[in-house]
Amino acid sequence: MKFIRRGTILLLSVLILPSLLYAQEKPQEQTIDEIVVESERLVKEQGKVTIKSEGLPAEVNIITKDDLEQTPYTGDYLDMLRNVPGVNIAKYTGGNYGDGISMRGFTGGAHGANTAFFVDGMPMNVMAYVHGMQDIAWLVPEMIERIEVIKGPFSALYGDFGLGGVINIITKKSESGPTVGLYGGTWGTGQGIGVFSDPSYKVTPFLVWEGYTRQGYRDNNDFERGQFFNKFTTPLGEGYLSLRAHYVARAWGDPGYISINKIKTGLISRTSAVSPYDRGDSEMADVVLNYSPKDDEQGFYGTLYYAYYGIDTGRTWDGYTQSRKDSFSNYWGWKLFYNYQPFDNLSVIVGDDLRYDQINAKEWDTIAYYNYLNTTRNQEFHYFSTGIFSQVQYKPFSFLKLLGGLRFDQFQIEVNNKLVPQNSGNCSPNLWSPKFGLVLTPYKDINIFANKGRGFRSPSEDELSPSTPAQNANYTMGLPKLDTWDVGFNALFLKRLYVAFDYYNTLYQGEPWQDPITLTYYNLGTSKRTGLEIETKIFLTKELSLYGSYSHVRARLKNPTTPDACYVPYIPADMGIIGLQFRKPWDQNNQQLSLDFYYRLLGRSPANSTATLIGSKFEQYSSRLAYRYKNWTASVDVTLTPRHYSSEIYVDVGSLYYPPLPFLEVLGGLKYRFN
């Protein structure tokens, strides 16, 4: 990836070109964005027969493109999800790939592998590096139309990795006109984003080109990214056809996890890096073809995709030899379904999804990244999966909606273990996943819901075929499954106060734990999680609203093999958020002043299964102030992390280790829209 440094500079210099090509005089419309009460829309949708995610009888949060324009954002994709109720975010050390995103007590320590991620229908849980690791880190707010956060495995449309839930991201088809934005901030941060779009074209282009660079708060913490996102949409028959071609390349230094005790005793500083030779780079190229109905939810929906993903990383743990990991994968597949709605009170969905992955993964003990000592992993593996699903919604009465769904998933997995040939083999696990739910609407703007469903994940190649001769292959383990149920309600009182509550109970067979140093998987047995989530929002005036949420989870192993080793690591018991939103528009000169501020608190979390090491509480303050005048928008985003010895993630390496975060991050920017 030597080209990326020059490529980033080139991108920053050409970002403005698409906008300049379109910079022609057009009548300027003086409009004020319509203020939509999001809570009212969610309450109404849940009791309606609809294919939309918010129509599920489950706890669902929707982030719109308007929300993203107001959300505090200092250049990290995790910022777009930090204030979602019940979503646990853990920022890792190197780059911005595969950070921890988890829900409902499923740890973020697995790089987000316990939540199913999709972008425009393409699965983003990649098999390279860590099995099921999510990589949506290339996304920037300018690309996104909406983000759907579905809590729990309660939709039959989604299968593998959907234990804690699903995060489904839909990108924009167009914008009202080109924009160009330039941003700069603390720790050597610089970003340029150019967007070109014109909905008047029959084939509507939506192009986003971005360059990003950051020196970083710690030593060996530099990061660079360059990407081209190109999407074209046109009417076709009774629907819309979209073609997306995307490429992103990244390179970074990895400062690693450092000891809290050594910082406190003065042996190292918070800005220290474990090794100056730890680094990584990755690239992804993907093509996605989407088709969806034009004016009605009934009809055919289709997604075809292909992606190449490569990642090289080298990391050193304190006191250990550097480990280098190179993984390369190609995967392709589809998701096809038809939604039949003969009546307003009935929807029947029947569909199929298919995915094929071919991966090569190697690991070595190394010195200074390029000096190889010995091979610790050499695997070639293939995953083929297909899922047949159906989901029915029926509303027999005005106050009652029923949902029933069923999936059948079949896998064909083959592992060629070149380091330990006796552990090579294949397996064909499968699983039925039933879903049931109902929504009661006893009064207007009040919904009571209940669900029961099953989720699962595919087994990793390291679980099936360990890379050490001391461990035997295990091709009979099947698909680790989760059975769960929840009950809850949401309501909007007097058009001003939104309240939501949910209680859930899960039983997971096959709780994995991964040693952070050797990356070896161990089966901790069956685990149980119980929890609750509370969310509220009050609209004080048309311009000002307050919001807050609280979630609690208890995650325990039912029959631990080691006495007292009953805790599921990395899961904070409590999370809370409080915040405010303010928007003040003026008719004159298309002006608007907006402020979004929130405070986030994570409770203490165990770093191992015995809870002999427990991480402290984590606090963070985030705010965004923006002012729009005519076609110009100026913004400043600020994130404050006051606790020096706390983080969103802790690991046990004999004592507590963590990735320190800067006390202050600031990003200022200026955006211009051509129209």
C-alpha positions in Angstrom: 0.0 0.0 0.0 2.9 2.4 -0.7 0.6 4.2 -3.1 -1.8 5.3 -0.4 0.2 8.3 0.9 0.4 9.8 -2.6 -3.1 8.6 -3.3 -4.5 10.5 -0.3 -2.8 13.7 -1.5 -4.2 13.2 -5.0 -7.7 12.6 -3.7 -7.6 15.7 -1.6 -6.6 17.7 -4.6 -9.2 16.3 -7.0 -12.2 16.1 -4.6 -13.4 19.4 -5.8 -13.4 18.5 -9.5 -16.9 16.9 -9.7 -18.4 19.9 -8.0 -16.6 22.4 -10.2 -17.9 20.5 -13.3 -21.4 21.2 -12.1 -20.9 24.7 -10.8 -23.4 26.5 -12.9 -25.9 29.1 -12.0 -29.3 27.8 -10.9 -32.2 29.4 -9.2 -31.7 29.1 -5.4 -34.6 27.7 -3.5 -35.2 29.2 0.0 -36.5 26.2 2.0 -36.6 25.1 5.6 -36.1 21.4 6.3 -39.3 19.9 7.6 -39.1 18.9 11.2 -40.3 15.3 11.5 -41.2 13.8 14.8 -39.3 10.5 14.5 -40.9 8.9 17.5 -44.4 9.3 16.1 -43.3 7.6 12.9 -41.8 4.7 14.7 -44.9 4.1 16.9 -47.2 4.1 13.8 -45.0 1.9 11.7 -44.7 -0.9 14.3 -48.4 -1.6 14.3 -48.5 -1.5 10.5 -48.0 -4.3 8.0 -44.8 -3.2 6.3 -41.6 -4.6 5.0 -39.6 -1.8 6.8 -37.5 -2.8 9.7 -39.3 -0.5 12.0 -42.5 -2.6 11.4 -41.0 -5.6 13.2 -42.5 -6.4 16.6 -39.1 -5.8 18.1 -36.9 -2.9 19.5 -35.6 -1.1 16.4 -33.7 2.2 16.1 -33.6 4.2 12.8 -30.8 6.7 12.1 -31.8 8.9 9.1 -29.5 11.0 6.9 -30.9 14.1 8.7 -29.9 12.6 12.0 -26.4 11.9 10.7 -26.0 15.6 9.7 -26.5 16.5 13.3 -24.7 13.7 15.1 -21.3 14.6 16.6 -18.6 13.2 14.4 -14.9 13.6 14.8 -13.9 11.4 11.8 -14.6 7.9 13.1 -17.4 5.8 11.8 -18.2 4.6 15.3 -19.4 8.1 16.1 -22.5 7.4 14.0 -23.6 4.6 16.4 -22.3 5.7 19.8 -25.6 7.3 21.0 -27.9 4.4 19.9 -29.6 2.9 23.0 -28.2 -0.5 23.9 -25.3 -0.5 21.4 -21.9 -1.1 23.0 -19.0 0.5 21.1 -15.3 -0.4 21.7 -12.6 1.5 19.8 -9.5 -0.7 19.2 -6.0 0.5 18.5 -4.9 0.1 14.9 -6.6 1.6 11.9 -10.4 1.9 11.9 -11.4 -1.6 10.7 -13.3 -4.2 12.7 -13.8 -2.3 15.9 -16.2 -3.7 18.6 -19.9 -3.1 17.9 -22.2 -5.3 20.0 -25.7 -5.4 21.3 -27.6 -7.3 24.0 -24.6 -8.5 25.9 -22.7 -10.0 23.0 -19.1 -8.9 23.4 -17.4 -6.4 21.0 -14.2 -8.3 21.7 -14.9 -10.4 18.6 -14.5 -7.4 16.2 -18.3 -7.1 15.9 -18.7 -10.8 14.8 -21.8 -11.3 16.9 -23.9 -8.7 15.0 -24.9 -9.1 11.4 -23.9 -6.1 9.2 -25.2 -5.2 5.8 -24.5 -2.3 3.4 -27.0 -2.2 0.5 -27.8 -5.9 1.1 -24.2 -7.0 0.9 -23.0 -8.8 4.1 -20.1 -6.9 5.8 -19.1 -9.7 8.2 -15.9 -10.8 6.5 -14.1 -14.1 7.1 -10.6 -12.7 6.8 -8.4 -12.0 9.9 -11.1 -12.8 12.5 -14.1 -14.9 11.5 -17.2 -12.7 11.1 -15.3 -9.5 11.7 -17.3 -6.5 10.5 -15.7 -3.9 8.4 -18.0 -0.9 7.8 -15.2 1.5 8.8 -15.0 3.0 5.3 -18.5 4.5 5.6 -18.8 8.3 6.0 -22.1 10.2 6.8 -22.2 11.7 3.3 -22.9 8.2 1.8 -25.7 7.0 4.1 -29.5 7.3 3.6 -30.4 5.4 6.8 -29.1 3.0 9.3 -31.5 0.3 10.8 -30.5 -1.2 14.1 -32.6 -4.3 14.9 -32.2 -5.6 18.4 -32.2 -9.4 18.5 -32.5 -12.2 15.8 -36.2 -11.5 15.1 -36.3 -11.0 11.4 -36.2 -14.1 9.1 -34.6 -12.0 6.4 -31.2 -12.2 8.2 -29.2 -15.2 9.2 -25.5 -15.7 10.0 -23.9 -13.7 12.8 -27.2 -12.1 13.9 -26.9 -13.1 17.6 -27.2 -9.6 19.2 -29.1 -8.3 16.2 -28.7 -6.7 12.8 -27.3 -3.4 11.6 -28.5 -2.7 8.1 -27.2 0.3 6.2 -28.7 1.8 3.1 -26.7 4.2 1.0 -28.1 7.2 -0.9 -29.3 7.0 -4.5 -28.8 10.8 -5.1 -28.4 14.2 -3.6 -29.9 17.5 -4.6 -26.6 18.7 -5.9 -22.8 18.4 -5.6 -21.0 19.2 -2.4 -17.4 19.6 -1.3 -16.2 19.6 2.3 -12.9 20.2 3.9 -12.2 19.3 7.6 -9.3 19.5 10.0 -8.7 18.9 13.6 -6.6 17.7 16.5 -3.9 15.1 16.3 -3.1 16.0 12.6 -6.5 15.1 11.2 -7.4 16.2 7.7 -10.2 15.1 5.5 -11.6 16.0 2.1 -15.0 14.8 0.7 -16.5 15.5 -2.7 -20.0 14.4 -3.6 -21.4 14.6 -7.1 -25.0 13.9 -7.9 -27.8 15.2 -10.2 -31.3 13.6 -9.8 -32.3 15.2 -13.2 -30.3 12.6 -15.1 -32.1 9.5 -16.2 -29.2 7.4 -14.9 -28.7 9.3 -11.6 -25.1 9.4 -10.4 -24.1 9.5 -6.8 -20.3 9.7 -6.4 -18.4 10.1 -3.1 -14.6 10.5 -3.2 -12.8 10.8 0.0 -9.3 11.3 1.4 -8.5 11.1 5.1 -5.2 11.4 7.1 -4.5 11.4 10.8 -1.3 11.5 12.8 -2.9 10.1 15.9 -2.8 10.8 19.7 -0.2 8.1 20.4 3.2 7.1 19.0 2.9 5.0 15.9 -0.7 5.9 15.5 -0.8 7.3 12.0 -3.7 6.5 9.7 -4.5 7.1 6.0 -7.5 6.3 3.8 -8.5 6.9 0.2 -11.7 5.7 -1.4 -14.0 6.0 -4.4 -17.7 5.3 -4.0 -19.6 5.3 -7.3 -23.3 4.5 -7.5 -25.7 4.8 -10.4 -29.5 4.4 -10.3 -32.1 4.3 -13.1 -35.8 3.3 -13.3 -36.3 -0.2 -14.8 -39.8 -1.6 -15.2 -41.7 -1.3 -12.0 -38.7 -0.5 -9.9 -35.2 1.0 -9.6 -31.9 -0.6 -10.5 -28.8 0.6 -8.8 -25.2 -0.4 -9.6 -22.4 0.4 -7.0 -18.7 0.1 -7.5 -16.5 0.9 -4.5 -12.8 0.8 -3.6 -11.1 1.7 -0.4 -7.4 1.4 0.7 -6.1 2.1 4.2 -2.7 2.0 6.0 -2.0 2.5 9.7 0.4 2.3 12.5 -0.8 0.2 15.5 0.2 1.5 19.0 -1.3 -1.6 20.7 -2.7 -2.2 24.1 -0.6 -1.0 27.1 -0.6 -1.7 30.8 -2.6 0.6 33.1 -0.3 -0.3 36.0 2.8 0.7 34.1 1.3 4.0 33.2 0.3 4.7 36.8 3.8 3.8 38.1 5.5 6.1 35.4 7.2 3.3 33.4 5.4 4.4 30.3 3.1 7.3 29.2 -0.4 7.1 27.9 0.9 8.0 24.4 3.4 5.2 24.3 3.3 2.5 21.6 4.1 -1.1 22.3 6.4 -1.3 19.2 7.3 1.1 16.4 7.1 -1.8 13.9 3.4 -2.7 14.5 1.4 -1.7 11.4 -1.2 -2.8 9.0 -2.9 -2.1 5.7 -6.1 -3.3 4.0 -8.0 -2.8 0.8 -11.5 -3.7 -0.4 -13.1 -3.6 -3.8 -16.8 -4.5 -4.2 -19.5 -4.3 -6.8 -23.2 -4.4 -5.8 -26.3 -4.6 -8.0 -29.7 -3.8 -6.3 -33.3 -3.8 -7.5 -36.3 -2.8 -5.6 -40.0 -1.7 -6.3 -40.6 1.9 -7.3 -43.8 3.1 -5.6 -45.1 0.2 -3.6 -43.6 -2.3 -1.1 -45.0 -5.2 -3.0 -42.7 -6.7 -5.6 -39.3 -8.3 -6.2 -36.2 -7.3 -4.3 -32.8 -8.4 -5.4 -29.1 -8.0 -4.5 -26.1 -9.4 -6.3 -22.6 -8.7 -4.9 -18.9 -9.5 -5.3 -16.1 -8.3 -3.0 -12.4 -8.7 -2.6 -10.9 -8.1 0.9 -7.3 -8.2 1.9 -5.7 -7.3 5.2 -2.2 -7.4 6.6 -1.4 -6.6 10.3 1.5 -7.0 12.7 0.9 -6.5 16.4 3.1 -7.0 19.5 1.8 -7.8 22.9 3.9 -6.6 25.9 6.5 -9.2 26.6 5.7 -11.3 23.5 7.0 -11.7 19.9 5.4 -9.7 17.2 2.7 -11.7 15.3 1.9 -10.9 11.7 -1.3 -12.0 10.0 -2.1 -11.8 6.3 -5.6 -12.7 5.1 -7.1 -12.5 1.6 -10.7 -13.3 0.7 -13.1 -13.2 -2.3 -16.8 -13.6 -1.6 -19.9 -13.3 -3.7 -23.5 -14.0 -3.4 -27.1 -12.8 -3.6 -30.2 -12.1 -1.7 -33.5 -12.4 -3.6 -37.0 -12.3 -2.2 -40.6 -11.3 -3.2 -43.0 -9.4 -1.0 -46.7 -10.3 -1.8 -49.3 -7.9 -0.4 -52.7 -8.8 -1.7 -54.4 -6.8 1.1 -53.3 -3.9 3.4 -53.4 -6.3 6.3 -51.3 -9.1 4.8 -47.7 -9.5 3.7 -46.0 -12.7 2.6 -42.2 -12.7 1.9 -40.4 -15.7 0.4 -36.8 -15.6 -0.5 -33.3 -17.0 -0.7 -29.8 -15.8 0.1 -26.5 -17.4 -0.9 -22.9 -16.7 -0.1 -19.6 -18.2 -1.1 -16.2 -17.3 0.5 -12.7 -18.4 -0.5 -10.0 -17.3 2.0 -6.3 -17.7 2.5 -4.9 -16.9 6.0 -1.4 -17.0 7.2 0.3 -16.0 10.4 4.0 -15.8 11.5 6.1 -14.8 14.5 8.0 -11.9 13.1 10.6 -9.2 14.1 10.1 -5.7 12.8 7.2 -6.9 10.6 9.3 -8.2 7.6 11.6 -10.6 9.4 9.9 -14.0 9.6 10.7 -16.4 12.4 8.2 -19.3 12.1 4.8 -20.0 10.7 2.0 -20.3 13.2 -1.0 -20.6 10.8 -1.5 -21.5 7.1 -5.0 -22.3 6.1 -7.1 -22.2 3.0 -10.8 -22.5 3.5 -14.1 -22.3 1.7 -17.5 -21.4 3.1 -20.7 -22.0 1.1 -24.0 -21.2 2.6 -27.6 -20.8 1.4 -30.6 -19.8 3.4 -34.3 -20.2 2.4 -36.6 -17.9 4.4 -40.2 -16.9 4.6 -41.9 -14.2 6.8 -45.6 -13.5 7.1 -47.3 -10.4 8.7 -51.0 -10.5 9.3 -53.3 -8.0 11.0 -56.6 -9.7 11.8 -57.8 -6.8 13.8 -57.0 -3.1 13.9 -55.3 -3.5 17.3 -53.4 -6.7 16.6 -50.5 -7.7 14.2 -49.0 -11.1 14.0 -45.6 -12.1 12.6 -44.3 -15.5 11.8 -41.0 -16.4 10.1 -38.8 -19.4 9.4 -35.3 -19.8 8.0 -33.4 -22.9 7.0 -29.6 -22.4 6.5 -27.2 -25.0 5.1 -23.4 -24.7 5.1 -20.7 -26.5 3.3 -17.3 -25.8 5.0 -13.9 -27.1 3.9 -10.6 -26.3 5.6 -7.2 -27.2 4.2 -4.8 -26.8 7.2 -1.4 -26.7 5.6 0.4 -26.3 9.0 -1.4 -29.1 10.8 -2.7 -31.4 7.9 -4.4 -33.9 10.3 -6.8 -31.1 11.3 -8.0 -30.6 7.7 -11.5 -31.6 6.9 -15.0 -30.6 6.0 -18.5 -30.4 7.5 -22.1 -29.6 6.4 -24.0 -28.1 9.4 -27.5 -26.8 9.1 -30.2 -25.2 11.3 -33.9 -24.2 11.3 -34.5 -20.7 12.8 -38.2 -20.0 13.7 -39.4 -16.4 14.5 -42.7 -15.4 16.2 -44.0 -12.0 17.2 -47.0 -9.9 17.9 -47.9 -6.2 18.3 -50.9 -5.0 20.3 -52.1 -1.4 19.8 -54.7 -0.9 22.5 -54.7 2.9 22.0 -53.4 5.2 19.4 -49.6 5.7 19.6 -49.1 2.8 22.1 -47.6 -0.5 21.0 -47.0 -3.6 23.2 -44.9 -6.3 21.5 -43.5 -9.7 22.2 -41.0 -12.0 20.3 -39.4 -15.4 20.3 -36.7 -16.3 17.9 -33.5 -18.1 17.1 -30.2 -16.8 15.9 -26.9 -18.5 15.0 -23.4 -18.0 13.7 -21.2 -20.1 11.5 -18.2 -21.8 13.2 -14.8 -20.3 12.6 -12.0 -22.1 10.8 -9.9 -22.0 14.0 -12.7 -23.7 16.0 -13.0 -26.4 13.4 -9.3 -26.8 12.6 -6.9 -25.5 15.2 -3.4 -24.6 14.1 -1.7 -26.4 17.0 -1.1 -30.2 17.0 -2.1 -30.3 20.7 -5.7 -29.4 19.7 -7.9 -31.8 17.7 -10.2 -30.9 14.9 -13.9 -30.5 15.7 -16.0 -30.8 12.5 -19.1 -32.0 14.5 -19.7 -28.8 16.5 -22.6 -27.7 14.3 -23.9 -24.1 14.3 -23.7 -22.4 17.7 -27.3 -21.2 18.3 -29.1 -18.7 20.3 -32.7 -18.9 21.6 -34.2 -15.7 22.9 -37.5 -13.9 23.7 -38.4 -10.4 24.6 -41.3 -8.2 25.6 -41.7 -4.5 25.6 -43.7 -1.4 24.6 -43.3 2.0 23.1 -45.6 5.0 23.3 -45.9 8.6 22.4 -47.8 10.7 24.9 -49.4 14.1 23.9 -47.2 14.1 20.8 -44.3 15.2 23.0 -43.0 12.3 25.2 -41.7 9.1 23.6 -41.0 6.2 25.9 -39.8 2.7 25.0 -39.1 -0.3 27.2 -37.8 -3.8 26.4 -36.8 -6.9 28.5 -35.0 -9.8 26.9 -33.8 -13.3 27.9 -31.3 -15.3 25.8 -29.7 -18.8 26.0 -26.6 -19.3 23.9 -25.1 -22.7 23.3 -21.4 -22.5 22.5 -20.1 -19.3 24.1 -16.6 -18.7 22.5 -13.7 -16.9 24.1 -10.6 -15.9 22.1 -7.2 -15.6 23.7 -6.1 -12.0 22.8 -2.5 -13.1 22.3 -2.7 -16.4 20.5 -6.1 -15.8 19.0 -7.0 -19.4 19.9 -10.7 -20.1 20.5 -12.0 -21.9 23.6 -15.6 -23.0 24.2 -16.8 -21.7 27.5 -20.1 -23.6 27.4 -23.7 -22.4 27.5 -24.4 -18.8 28.6 -27.4 -16.9 29.6 -28.1 -13.2 29.2 -31.0 -11.2 30.6 -31.3 -7.5 30.2 -33.5 -4.5 29.8 -33.4 -1.3 27.8 -35.2 2.0 28.5 -35.4 4.9 26.0 -37.1 8.2 26.3 -37.3 11.5 24.3 -39.2 14.7 25.1 -40.0 17.4 22.6 -39.9 20.5 24.8 -40.4 22.9 21.8 -40.3 22.7 18.1 -36.6 23.5 18.2 -35.5 21.7 21.4 -35.7 18.1 22.6 -34.1 16.0 25.3 -33.3 12.3 25.1 -31.9 9.5 27.3 -31.5 5.8 27.5 -30.4 3.1 30.0 -29.6 -0.5 29.4 -28.6 -3.3 31.8 -27.4 -6.8 31.0 -26.4 -9.8 33.1 -24.2 -12.2 31.1 -23.2 -15.5 32.9 -22.0 -19.0 32.0 -24.5 -21.6 33.2 -22.1 -24.5 33.9 -18.5 -23.2 33.9 -15.8 -25.8 33.8 -13.7 -23.7 36.2 -15.3 -22.8 39.5 -16.3 -19.1 39.7 -15.4 -18.6 36.0 -18.9 -17.6 35.3 -18.6 -14.2 33.7 -18.7 -13.5 29.9 -15.7 -11.1 29.4 -15.8 -7.6 28.0 -19.5 -6.9 28.7 -20.3 -3.8 30.8 -23.4 -4.4 33.0 -24.7 -0.9 32.5 -24.8 1.7 29.8 -26.5 5.1 29.8 -26.9 8.1 27.5 -28.4 11.6 28.1 -28.5 14.4 25.5 -30.2 17.3 23.8 -30.9 18.4 20.3 -31.5 22.0 19.1 -32.4 23.2 15.6 -33.3 26.7 14.8 -34.1 27.5 11.1 -34.7 30.9 9.5 -36.4 31.6 6.2 -34.0 34.4 5.4 -31.0 33.1 3.4 -31.7 29.5 4.2 -30.1 29.7 7.7 -30.1 27.1 10.4 -28.3 26.8 13.8 -28.1 23.3 15.3 -26.6 21.8 18.4 -26.4 18.2 19.4 -24.8 17.1 22.7 -24.8 13.9 24.6 -23.1 12.2 27.5 -22.3 8.4 27.4 -21.4 6.2 30.4 -20.3 2.6 30.3 -20.3 0.7 33.6 -17.4 -1.6 34.8 -16.7 -4.7 32.7 -14.8 -7.9 33.5 -11.7 -8.6 31.5 -11.8 -12.3 32.1 -14.3 -15.0 33.0 -13.4 -15.0 36.8 -13.8 -11.2 37.1 -10.5 -11.0 38.9 -9.7 -8.1 36.6 -12.4 -5.5 36.1 -12.2 -2.4 34.0 -13.3 0.9 35.4 -16.2 3.1 34.2 -15.9 4.9 30.9 -17.3 8.4 30.3 -17.5 10.5 27.1 -19.0 13.8 26.2 -19.7 14.6 22.5 -21.1 17.7 20.8 -21.7 19.2 17.4 -22.4 22.8 16.6 -23.3 23.7 13.0 -24.4 26.9 11.3 -25.8 27.0 7.7 -25.9 30.2 5.7 -27.2 29.9 2.1 -25.1 27.1 0.6 -22.4 27.1 3.2 -22.3 25.0 6.4 -19.7 25.5 9.1 -19.4 22.9 11.9 -17.3 22.0 14.9 -17.4 18.7 16.6 -15.9 18.1 20.0 -15.4 14.8 22.0 -14.1 14.8 25.6 -12.9 11.7 27.3 -12.0 12.7 30.9 -10.9 9.5 32.6 -7.2 8.8 31.9 -7.3 5.1 33.0 -10.5 3.9 31.4 -11.4 2.8 27.9 -14.2 1.1 25.9 -12.3 -2.2 26.0 -10.0 -3.9 28.4 -8.1 -7.2 28.0 -6.4 -9.5 30.5 -2.6 -10.0 29.8 -1.7 -10.8 33.4 -3.0 -7.3 34.4 -5.4 -4.8 32.8 -4.3 -3.6 29.4 -6.2 -1.0 27.3 -6.0 1.5 24.4 -5.8 5.0 25.9 -8.0 7.6 24.2 -7.1 11.3 23.9 -8.7 13.7 26.4 -9.9 16.0 23.7 -10.7 15.6 20.0 -11.9 18.5 17.8 -12.9 18.5 14.2 -13.8 21.7 12.3 -15.1 21.9 8.8 -16.7 23.8 6.0 -19.0 22.4 3.4 -20.4 24.0 0.2 -23.4 22.8 -1.8 -23.7 23.7 -5.5 -27.3 24.1 -6.7 
